[in-house]
């Protein structure tokens, strides 16, 4: 697999860091998860199945788990010994914490100049908000994304996706792989300051027109991406379900309006998003409300129109296409996982569903580092394990 031979030390918790290191594990990296004595918090968050939370199962498969008390200097020395032969180090503490523990980048680089050290934080290592605590919702709110996620009442609504967490995860993975690629020619590792807010803002080029060109906030209902275009929006059907039109290219408008006998509205679809397309939106609203979702599926499937039903998450994970793509494997039987989205023709990733208990690999990893049984016992007696 692509990352065989890469050793990752993962001190992160919750979603961004654990998700990216799981993706590395899926593609062959050896990931050693270092948990605090109380364990990774998501071991206890949300619904459980077969002894583990579903969240933990989908972020921690195929990792070796150690439990270390980093408040003890003996445990810090264990991490430094692990770092000597590690390729990647991932942490997600508030800026400054790792330095105070003696595990900042300079300390690790001193024992291993080749290490790629990735710090994931809400707002980054610098700037006036660097010490501000935050999770996904706060970051989305501060970054302006909640302001454009409006409910039917026009008020900001709870986001349906942890976009800041996942943007941070994927940007961090990309940065780590870039650094590893560069290390192959220079021999040197690097330090990555990954802000989830930075990552989230970088995902917004398609909606920054009003902000950059006109120095104003978007009028959400008039913007193409948020319903201002008649052929890029959500419509209710007769049975209380919904469908989406997801492509405002004129060819899709031409195909659907012709099938519905309203080609006279085509010129309105060529107008800018907003009030100029109100007549088209109103016609589509009335038309879609006249039939059930199943009836519209029968009608729309033969047409070259960019549309989709609004599925529940349960429906989506049971569609024929998701099954065909292997995105809902059950390993072992009855324990579904989210599949591997990165697909290589050669050396594909492998989903290993093994989940370790808290501290399961602690003694084994210590033995590999050269600690004998009395030394391990001394660490345990000192409260480091």
VOBAZA-557721 format. One record per residue (C-alpha): x, y, z. Coordinates in steps of 0.25 Angstrom, whole numbers, plus 5000, padded with zeros to 4 digits. Each point is the difference from the previous one (the first is absolute). Last residue first. Example, Ala and Ser with C-alpha at 12.3 -4.5 7.8 and 13.67 -1.06 7.14 Angstrom:
2
505549965029499449865002
***
This chain:
385
500450195127500950115006499449985014501449985006499649855004499749984985501350064995500749915010499249884996500450034985501550015005499949875008499449934987501150054990499950134993500749984986499050094991499449874995499749965015499350145002499249974987499549875006499750065014499150114995499349924989498749985007500150145007498550034998499449884992500449984986499150004988500349904988499150034988501250004990499550074988501149984989500450114991500349974985501449974996499850024985498750054994500050105012498750045006499950115011498649995006500249895009498749955006499150055012499949885009498949915003500049905011499049894997501049904994501450045004500350084992498750054994500450094988499250124997500850094990500349884991499750074987498949904997499450025013500050154998499449984987498949905004499550105011500049955014501050115006499150114993498749955006500650005014500550144998498750044995499950034986499650134993499849944986500950044989500050094987501050044989499149984988500249914988498749945000499749855002500050015015499150125001498649944999500249885008500750075011498950114999499049895003500849955012500150145005498550025000499450094990499350145000501050075009501149984989499250094990499650115010501550025005500549984985499050114995500450095012501549994998499850034985499250125003501050055010501249994991500350154999499850015015501349935003501049934991500450074987499249984988500149884991499049935007499050114997500249974985499649855002498650045006499349984986500549865000498949965010499449874995500649925012500949924991500550124993500250075013500949885005500949994988500250154998500350025015501049894999500650064988500150145006501049965011499350025013500349865006499549955013498549995000499749945013498949915005499150015012499049915008498750055005499249904991499650114990501550044997500850115006501150074992501450035004500950084991501050024989499150014987499250125005501350075003500050095012499949875009501350005008501149984990499450104990499950115009498750075002499449935012501350025007500250154998501549995001500850105010500650124993501350054995499550004985501049914993500749935012498849975009498950004989500949904992500449915012499049894998500849914990501450025007499449955014500949885003501250085004499250065011499849865006501549975000500350135006499049985011500549865003501450065002501249914996501450045004500849904994501549985004501049934991500849884997501450004994500749904991499950104988499549914989499149905007499750115010499250074989499049884998499949995015499750155001498949994989499449885007499950075013499450124993498949924993499649935013500050135007499150064989499149885001499850005015499950155001498950004989499349895008500050075013499650134994498949934992499349935011498849974992498550035002500350145005499050065010499150104995500250154998498750084999499250024988498849925005500149894990501449985006501350074996501449954998500650134994500350065014500549865005501150014990500550145004501449955006499650035014498849914999500749894993501150005011499050005011499249884994501349924998500650015014500650125006500950055012500750144997501549995002500350034985499050114999500950125000500949944989501049885000500049855002498749984992498550035002499449875004501349925002500749894992501549995002500749914990501549965003500749934988501249935006501350004992500850085010499849895011500550025014500250154999498850014991499149945011500450115010499950114990498649954996499550015014499949885009500650065013498650005006500050155000500450004985498949914998499050095007500450124993498950014989498749925005500249854998499849934987501249924997500649924989501449944999500549944987501249924996500349935013501349945003500550105011498650045003499749875008501250045009499550145002498649945003500649915011500750125006498750075001499549895007501150005011499850155001498649985005498950094996500049924987499349895006500149894990499049904994500449934988499149964988500449934987499250054989499249914990498750075002500050135008499150104992498849924996499949915012500250115010498850074994499149875000500449995015500649875004499549885007499349924989499250134996500050135008499250134997500650135003501350045007500749915010501249954991499950144994500850065012501349924997500449945013499950045015501549975001500350094988500149934987501249984991499549944986501149934993499850004985500849904991499750054986499449914990498950074992498949995010501050045011500250134993498550024999499949975015501150115002499150104993498749965008500750005013500650144998498750074995499049925009500149995015501449995005501450024996501349945005500349914988501449954998500149964985501049894995500149994985500649874995498849974991499350134996499649964985499649865003
***
